[in-house]
């Protein structure tokens, strides 16, 4: 291996190839120099980023098989937890009758669970930053399974509400941890695709009402759904124990890039002599051995003394002031609140009443439309990575965070149009195909906005990713909770067309049009944010940077 590296490392015989890179972030966060140098490994012909350490235990150096298995576990967790959250929406009528509550109170079993699904990250994200990803993930799965078991056996409305909050609180980490792990173990050119897989599984969880509806035929009432979710949860817990290795890793900034930059800019003769001297007398560092399989199973002993648990919680609220982060929050909150909850609340009520008169067993079939919408988006999973790589090459290997956003333009107006179709279908009792068409249009667009706004925010603001994820999860669940809490009352009072097609459609349209703002002025916004007091606060407290 050759190249401008002033430090050698001695690898034990038989050690697998360790990747190298000299990529670097420039003065503006989200603007990168991916020019490959001699000896660099590349992706799409560009230097790898973040820059990995010369250590086989660095998650960026792990084999692709290990990385893929971790992503599979996290994605399955996202699928199960989201299906457990939304599945009982088809039971709103059953809950109202069994517990003697109104439809709105019955729907609160989903709304308050949804709130816990987001706000749990306020405690769990700082926990996995301080105590490690692995123990927190395993602990959250235990809490998730315990809550599901309680849901299956409780007798009253209050008990079911508590059990719902418990299992959704435990699962709330799956809203942040997959994103964190993608940053921990994958390079920049892989992020869009890997986040896309996670997003697909999260979105496919919206098909939960379909399974929940048909499980009523099993003769065990609505409780069978929670028993099945519990069984799969236990299976995933066992799989996670053997597959998910600790990915918390302290990676130092690569000194060679800094030294090389100093020479090229200043032409300092003494600095050049120092480099020559270092090359003549290298500081030989032995590469540590890769941990054994048994060592990777350890789930204790990881403790970051520098991590400030409560300050991390407090600082996370400052990320609401970062435009890129707020756009992700608004996107998720609006799509979940106005899309998923609207569809899952309204369709079962409409379709089981005249003129449709479908059975309660079939009321969850709207999930088929959700599934199709996301399924049609699968071929575009890697589209933002490929577009960004192409534009980076044309820009002399200088990468801008906004380069991945262009793939969202074709679907910008599709989701608002889908809400219009669904709203008028409900208002005028149109054929059931119209309901399905509206959901497919909305969810096809939602996939693009879910995946690529998230990737864009992480590309744009790389300091303290964990704190950013807390803000994202709190914000989006708060928005979706507020929009879903009295949704049925709003619709019944003002009409389906006015609320869904008119009000909800307009809100979603405004959010989607923000794409143009970030494509045109995104870099200027990043440059401005880098000079504010907010950037200074975050940089002064950096404990984790996704770029080094």
C-alpha positions in Angstrom: 0.0 0.0 0.0 1.5 3.3 -1.0 0.4 6.9 -0.6 1.0 9.9 1.6 0.8 8.1 4.9 3.4 9.0 7.5 2.6 6.1 9.8 2.9 2.4 9.1 0.9 -0.3 10.7 2.1 -3.9 11.0 -0.7 -6.4 10.4 -0.7 -9.9 11.7 -0.3 -12.6 9.1 -3.7 -13.5 7.6 -5.4 -10.3 8.5 -8.0 -9.2 6.0 -7.5 -6.1 3.9 -8.2 -2.9 5.7 -9.6 -0.1 3.6 -7.9 3.3 3.5 -9.1 6.8 2.5 -7.9 10.4 2.5 -11.4 12.0 2.0 -12.0 15.1 4.1 -14.7 17.5 5.1 -14.1 21.1 3.9 -14.9 24.3 5.7 -18.7 24.0 5.2 -20.4 21.0 7.0 -21.8 18.7 4.3 -19.2 19.7 1.6 -16.6 17.0 1.1 -13.5 16.5 -0.9 -13.7 12.9 -2.1 -10.7 13.0 -4.5 -9.0 9.6 -4.3 -5.3 9.5 -3.7 -2.8 6.7 -4.3 -3.6 3.7 -2.2 -7.2 4.8 -1.4 -10.1 2.4 -1.6 -13.1 3.9 -3.5 -16.8 3.7 -3.9 -18.3 5.0 -7.2 -14.7 6.0 -8.1 -14.5 8.4 -5.1 -12.6 8.2 -1.8 -14.4 6.5 1.1 -16.0 8.6 3.8 -15.9 8.6 6.8 -12.1 7.8 7.0 -11.7 4.4 8.8 -9.2 3.7 11.4 -6.3 1.2 10.8 -8.1 -1.3 13.1 -10.2 -4.4 12.1 -12.4 -3.6 15.1 -13.5 -0.3 13.6 -17.1 -1.0 12.4 -16.2 0.6 9.0 -13.7 -2.2 8.5 -16.0 -5.1 9.3 -16.9 -7.6 6.6 -20.0 -6.8 4.6 -21.7 -9.9 5.8 -21.5 -8.7 9.4 -22.8 -5.3 8.5 -25.7 -6.7 6.5 -26.8 -9.0 9.3 -26.9 -6.0 11.7 -28.9 -4.0 9.2 -31.3 -6.9 8.8 -31.9 -7.2 12.5 -32.5 -3.5 12.9 -34.8 -3.4 9.9 -36.8 -6.4 11.2 -37.1 -4.6 14.5 -38.5 -1.5 12.8 -41.0 -3.6 10.8 -42.2 -5.5 13.9 -42.5 -2.4 16.1 -44.3 -0.3 13.5 -46.7 -3.2 12.7 -47.4 -3.6 16.5 -48.0 0.2 16.8 -50.4 0.5 13.8 -52.0 -3.0 13.7 -54.6 -2.5 16.4 -56.1 0.5 14.4 -58.5 -2.0 12.8 -59.8 -2.8 16.3 -61.0 0.7 17.1 -64.6 -0.3 16.7 -64.1 -3.5 18.7 -62.3 -1.7 21.5 -65.1 0.9 21.7 -67.7 -1.8 22.1 -65.7 -4.1 24.4 -64.5 -1.4 26.8 -67.5 0.9 26.6 -65.6 4.0 25.2 -66.0 6.3 22.3 -64.3 5.8 18.9 -62.0 8.7 19.8 -61.0 7.2 23.1 -60.4 3.8 21.4 -58.2 5.5 18.8 -56.1 6.9 21.7 -54.7 3.4 22.1 -52.9 4.1 18.9 -52.3 7.9 19.4 -50.7 7.7 22.8 -48.7 4.6 21.8 -47.5 6.6 18.8 -46.4 9.4 21.2 -44.4 6.9 23.4 -42.9 5.5 20.2 -41.2 8.8 19.6 -40.6 10.2 23.1 -38.8 7.0 24.3 -35.8 8.0 22.4 -35.4 11.0 24.8 -34.0 8.4 27.3 -32.9 5.5 25.1 -30.7 7.4 22.7 -28.5 9.0 25.4 -28.4 5.6 27.0 -27.0 3.9 23.9 -24.5 6.7 23.5 -23.3 6.3 27.1 -23.6 2.6 27.7 -23.3 1.2 24.1 -25.6 0.3 21.2 -25.7 -3.4 22.0 -27.0 -3.4 25.6 -29.6 -0.8 25.0 -30.9 -2.6 21.9 -31.2 -5.9 23.8 -32.8 -4.2 26.7 -35.3 -2.4 24.5 -36.3 -5.7 22.9 -36.9 -7.2 26.4 -39.2 -4.2 27.2 -40.9 -4.5 23.9 -41.7 -8.1 24.4 -42.9 -7.6 27.9 -45.3 -4.9 26.8 -46.7 -7.1 24.0 -47.2 -10.0 26.5 -49.1 -7.6 28.8 -51.3 -6.4 25.8 -52.2 -10.0 25.2 -53.4 -10.8 28.7 -54.8 -7.5 30.2 -58.5 -7.2 30.7 -59.4 -3.5 30.9 -59.0 -0.3 28.8 -56.5 1.3 31.2 -54.4 -1.8 31.4 -54.2 -2.1 27.7 -53.3 1.6 27.4 -50.4 1.1 29.8 -49.2 -2.0 28.1 -49.3 -0.3 24.7 -47.3 2.6 26.0 -44.7 0.2 27.5 -44.1 -1.9 24.3 -43.9 1.2 22.1 -41.6 3.0 24.6 -39.3 0.0 24.4 -39.4 -0.1 20.7 -38.8 3.6 20.3 -35.1 3.0 20.0 -35.7 1.4 16.6 -36.6 4.8 15.2 -33.0 6.1 15.9 -30.8 3.1 16.3 -30.9 1.9 12.6 -29.9 5.3 11.5 -27.1 5.4 14.1 -25.9 2.0 13.0 -25.9 3.0 9.3 -23.6 5.9 10.3 -21.5 3.6 12.4 -20.8 0.8 9.9 -21.4 2.1 6.4 -19.7 4.7 4.2 -21.2 7.8 2.8 -21.8 6.3 -0.7 -23.8 3.5 0.9 -26.0 5.5 3.2 -28.9 6.2 0.9 -29.3 2.6 -0.1 -29.0 1.2 3.4 -31.3 3.8 4.9 -33.7 2.9 2.1 -33.8 -0.7 3.2 -34.5 0.3 6.8 -37.2 2.8 5.6 -38.8 0.1 3.5 -39.1 -2.2 6.5 -40.4 0.6 8.7 -43.0 1.5 6.0 -43.9 -2.1 5.5 -44.8 -2.1 9.2 -47.8 -0.1 8.1 -49.3 -3.4 6.8 -49.9 -4.4 10.4 -53.6 -3.7 10.2 -53.9 -6.3 7.4 -52.5 -9.1 9.6 -54.5 -7.8 12.6 -57.7 -7.8 10.7 -57.4 -11.4 9.5 -56.2 -12.7 12.8 -59.7 -12.1 14.1 -60.6 -15.3 12.2 -58.4 -17.3 14.5 -61.1 -17.4 17.2 -58.9 -15.7 19.9 -60.2 -12.2 19.4 -57.9 -9.2 19.0 -55.4 -10.7 21.5 -54.0 -13.2 19.0 -52.3 -10.3 17.2 -50.3 -9.4 20.3 -49.4 -13.1 20.9 -48.0 -13.4 17.4 -46.1 -10.1 17.7 -44.7 -11.3 21.0 -43.5 -14.6 19.5 -41.7 -12.8 16.7 -40.2 -10.3 19.2 -38.7 -13.1 21.2 -37.2 -14.6 18.1 -35.7 -11.3 17.1 -34.2 -10.8 20.6 -32.4 -14.1 20.2 -31.2 -13.2 16.8 -30.0 -9.8 17.9 -28.0 -11.3 20.8 -25.9 -13.3 18.4 -25.7 -10.8 15.5 -25.6 -7.2 16.7 -22.1 -6.4 17.8 -21.2 -3.2 19.7 -20.7 -0.4 17.1 -19.7 2.4 19.5 -16.1 3.2 18.4 -13.8 6.1 19.1 -12.3 7.1 15.8 -9.6 9.7 15.7 -9.1 12.3 13.0 -6.5 11.2 10.4 -3.4 13.2 10.9 -1.8 12.7 7.5 -4.5 14.7 5.7 -4.0 17.6 8.1 -0.2 17.5 7.6 -0.5 17.2 3.9 -2.9 20.1 3.7 -0.5 22.3 5.8 2.3 21.6 3.4 0.4 22.3 0.2 -1.1 25.6 1.5 1.9 27.1 3.4 4.9 25.5 1.7 6.5 25.4 5.2 10.0 24.0 4.8 10.2 22.8 8.4 7.0 21.0 8.1 8.2 19.2 5.0 11.4 18.2 6.8 9.3 16.8 9.7 7.4 14.7 7.3 10.5 13.4 5.6 12.0 12.5 9.0 8.8 10.7 10.0 8.9 8.7 6.8 12.5 7.8 7.4 11.8 6.7 11.0 8.2 5.6 11.0 6.2 5.1 14.1 5.3 1.5 13.7 2.0 0.6 15.3 0.7 -3.0 15.5 -2.8 -3.5 14.2 -4.9 -5.1 17.0 -6.4 -8.5 16.4 -10.1 -8.8 15.5 -12.3 -9.7 18.4 -13.4 -13.3 18.7 -17.0 -14.3 18.3 -17.4 -14.8 22.0 -15.9 -11.4 22.7 -18.5 -9.8 20.4 -21.3 -11.3 22.5 -20.4 -9.3 25.6 -23.1 -6.7 26.4 -21.5 -5.0 29.4 -18.4 -3.0 30.0 -19.0 -0.3 27.4 -19.2 3.0 29.2 -18.4 6.5 27.8 -17.4 8.7 30.8 -17.3 11.8 28.6 -20.9 11.4 27.4 -23.2 13.8 29.3 -26.5 12.1 29.6 -28.7 14.9 30.7 -26.9 17.6 28.7 -27.4 15.5 25.6 -31.1 15.5 26.3 -31.1 19.3 26.8 -28.9 20.0 23.7 -31.1 17.8 21.5 -33.8 20.5 21.6 -31.5 23.0 19.9 -31.6 20.9 16.8 -35.1 22.0 16.2 -33.5 25.3 15.0 -31.4 23.5 12.3 -33.4 23.8 9.1 -32.3 20.5 7.6 -33.3 18.7 10.8 -36.6 20.5 11.1 -37.5 19.5 7.5 -37.0 15.8 8.4 -39.2 16.3 11.5 -42.0 18.0 9.5 -41.8 15.4 6.8 -42.1 12.4 9.0 -44.7 14.0 11.3 -46.9 15.1 8.5 -46.7 11.9 6.4 -47.4 9.8 9.5 -50.0 12.0 11.0 -51.8 13.0 7.8 -51.1 9.9 5.9 -50.7 6.7 7.9 -53.1 7.6 10.7 -55.7 9.1 8.4 -55.8 6.0 6.3 -55.8 3.5 9.2 -58.4 5.4 11.1 -60.8 6.3 8.3 -60.8 3.3 6.0 -61.9 0.6 8.6 -64.8 2.9 9.7 -65.9 3.7 6.1 -65.5 0.3 4.5 -67.5 -1.6 7.2 -70.5 0.8 6.8 -72.9 1.3 3.9 -72.6 1.3 0.9 -69.5 -1.0 1.2 -70.5 -3.3 4.1 -67.2 -5.1 4.2 -66.6 -7.4 7.1 -64.4 -6.4 10.0 -61.9 -9.1 8.9 -61.4 -7.2 5.6 -61.1 -3.8 7.1 -57.3 -4.0 7.2 -57.0 -4.5 3.5 -55.9 -0.9 3.0 -52.5 -2.1 4.1 -52.2 -3.8 0.8 -52.3 -0.4 -0.9 -49.6 0.8 1.6 -47.5 -2.2 0.8 -47.8 -1.7 -3.0 -46.9 2.0 -2.7 -43.7 1.1 -0.9 -43.0 -1.9 -3.1 -43.1 0.2 -6.3 -40.4 2.4 -4.7 -37.9 -0.4 -4.1 -36.1 0.0 -7.5 -35.3 3.6 -6.5 -33.5 2.6 -3.2 -30.0 3.5 -4.4 -31.1 6.3 -6.7 -29.9 9.1 -4.5 -26.5 7.5 -4.0 -26.0 7.1 -7.7 -27.2 10.6 -8.5 -24.9 12.1 -5.9 -21.9 10.1 -7.1 -22.5 11.3 -10.7 -22.9 14.9 -9.7 -19.8 14.7 -7.5 -17.7 13.4 -10.3 -18.8 16.3 -12.5 -17.9 18.7 -9.7 -14.3 17.5 -9.5 -15.0 15.1 -6.7 -16.4 17.8 -4.4 -19.5 16.4 -2.8 -22.4 18.7 -1.7 -25.1 17.3 0.6 -27.8 18.6 -1.8 -26.7 16.4 -4.7 -28.9 13.5 -3.6 -32.1 15.6 -3.5 -32.9 15.7 -7.2 -34.4 12.2 -7.2 -37.3 13.6 -5.1 -38.5 16.0 -7.8 -40.7 13.5 -9.7 -42.8 12.6 -6.6 -43.1 16.1 -5.1 -46.7 16.6 -6.0 -47.8 12.9 -6.0 -48.5 12.6 -2.3 -50.8 15.7 -2.0 -52.7 14.4 -5.0 -53.1 11.1 -3.2 -54.7 12.8 -0.2 -57.1 14.6 -2.6 -58.1 11.3 -4.2 -58.6 9.6 -0.8 -60.5 12.5 0.7 -63.0 12.7 -2.2 -63.3 8.9 -2.2 -64.5 9.0 1.4 -66.7 12.1 0.9 -68.5 10.8 -2.1 -68.4 7.0 -1.3 -66.5 6.2 -4.5 -65.4 2.8 -5.5 -62.9 1.2 -3.0 -60.2 1.3 -5.8 -60.1 5.1 -5.3 -59.1 4.6 -1.7 -56.3 2.3 -2.7 -55.1 4.6 -5.5 -54.8 7.5 -3.0 -52.8 5.4 -0.5 -50.5 4.1 -3.2 -49.8 7.6 -4.5 -49.1 8.9 -1.0 -46.9 6.1 0.2 -44.9 5.9 -3.0 -43.9 9.5 -2.5 -43.5 9.0 1.3 -40.7 6.5 0.7 -38.6 9.1 -1.2 -39.2 11.8 1.4 -38.7 9.5 4.4 -35.4 8.1 3.1 -33.7 11.0 1.3 -34.6 13.9 3.7 -33.1 11.8 6.5 -29.9 11.0 4.5 -29.7 14.7 3.5 -29.9 16.0 7.1 -27.2 13.6 8.3 -25.0 14.5 5.3 -25.5 18.2 6.1 -24.9 18.3 9.8 -22.5 15.7 11.0 -21.8 16.7 14.7 -23.5 14.8 17.5 -25.7 12.6 15.3 -27.3 11.0 18.4 -28.7 14.4 19.7 -30.0 15.1 16.2 -31.9 11.8 16.2 -33.5 12.6 19.5 -34.8 15.8 18.1 -36.1 14.1 15.0 -38.0 11.4 16.9 -39.5 13.8 19.4 -40.6 16.2 16.8 -42.1 13.9 14.3 -44.0 11.9 16.9 -45.3 15.1 18.5 -46.5 16.3 15.1 -48.1 13.1 14.2 -49.6 12.7 17.7 -51.2 16.2 17.5 -52.6 15.5 14.1 -53.9 12.1 14.9 -55.3 12.8 18.4 -58.6 14.4 17.4 -58.4 13.4 13.7 -61.8 11.5 13.7 -63.5 14.5 15.4 -62.1 16.9 12.8 -63.2 14.8 9.9 -66.7 14.1 11.3 -67.2 17.8 12.0 -65.8 19.3 8.7 -66.1 16.5 6.2 -63.7 14.1 4.5 -63.0 16.3 1.5 -62.4 19.5 3.5 -60.0 18.0 6.0 -58.2 15.3 4.1 -58.2 16.6 0.5 -58.1 20.3 1.5 -56.4 21.0 4.8 -54.2 17.9 5.0 -53.3 18.0 1.3 -52.3 21.7 1.6 -50.0 21.1 4.6 -48.3 18.2 2.9 -47.9 20.2 -0.3 -46.2 23.0 1.6 -43.8 20.5 3.1 -42.9 18.9 -0.2 -42.3 22.2 -1.9 -39.6 22.9 0.6 -37.5 20.5 -1.6 -37.0 23.4 -4.0 -35.7 25.7 -1.1 -33.0 23.2 -0.1 -32.0 22.3 -3.6 -31.4 26.0 -4.4 -30.3 27.5 -1.1 -29.3 24.4 0.9 -25.6 25.1 0.7 -26.0 28.8 1.7 -28.1 27.7 4.7 -25.4 25.2 5.7 -22.8 27.9 5.4 -24.8 30.3 7.4 -25.6 27.8 10.2 -21.8 27.0 10.5 -21.2 30.6 11.6 -24.0 30.8 14.2 -23.9 30.5 18.0 -25.8 27.2 17.5 -22.9 25.7 15.6 -20.4 26.8 18.2 -22.5 25.2 21.0 -22.6 21.9 19.1 -18.9 22.0 18.1 -17.9 22.7 21.7 -19.7 19.6 22.9 -18.8 17.2 20.1 -18.5 13.7 21.4 -19.3 11.9 18.2 -18.7 13.0 14.7 -19.9 10.9 11.8 -17.2 12.2 9.5 -13.9 11.2 11.2 
